[in-house]
Structure formats: C-alpha cells, structure tokens
Amino acid sequence: MPDINVPAVSFSREDLLHQLSAACLADNAQAAALLSRYLSAFYPKADGKLTLNEFGLLLKLKQLAPDTLRLGLKCRHGAYELWIICNTKDYALLEQASALMADYERRTKTAVNGIWVTEERLQNIPQPRFIFTL
C-alpha cells in the first residue's frame, strides 16, 4: 500500500494507536495506511489480515471499558476468533459487546466468533496465540 499523502507519524505505540483511532473514528482516508503502519510495526502477523472495519469494531469494543477490557484476535484454521477478556463477569458489558458485534455482522455480512473469558479463567487454559491485542 503506497504511503502517498500519509504524514510522518511517531512510532510510539500509544501515539500511533491514538492517531489511528482518531482517523478511524473520523472515517479518515488515511486510516488504512496508518493501520498498515501500526500493524507492520507492532503486530506483523496481523498485517494484511486485519481490515479497517475489523479494527473499527475492536476500537468500539475497547471503548466500552478501556481500563478493564482486553481484546485478542486469534487465527484458527483460517477463521478469526475475537477474545474479549475482562477482569470479572460483567453481564451488562457482555450485552453491550454482543450488540456491537451483532451490528457489525449486519453491516458487513461477516460473522464474528466472539469468546468471552475472565482473566481468572484465562489463567486456567492454554494461552492463546493472539496475532493482535488491544
């Protein structure tokens, strides 16, 4: 993907993620180039696999509870699993996340395989190999 008209950005993970988030939320044309730059710098296994629409969904989910929610994207047999990892069982948060994923599925006609797990439960299972985390 050419970097035409893409301004130079800091390679600090937080700065680049902030710029990418702002570009995605503003539906900025530079968002795709910023996403590619972010993924190639910090998550090379996800570069070229994670689309701008999927990243937008992850951003919306993360905004539900930015301090207590972690997201992981895992590729399994060619399909993606979205792991939603929370400190405790929060059913209100689960309902909000489910609504966002259902809206995404309606708009994009793409199924989302979501897995909800608590931090405690995650400690008791083999650690997933995420290609992307947020």
Buried (B, 14 or more C-beta within 10 A) or exposed (E): EEEEEBEEBEEEEEEBBEBBBEBBEEEBEBBBBBBBBBBEBBBEBBBEBBEBEBBBBBBBBBEBBEEEBBBBBBBEEEEBBBBBBBEEEBEEBBEBBBEBBEEBEEEBEEEBEBEBBBEEEBEEEEEBEBBBBB
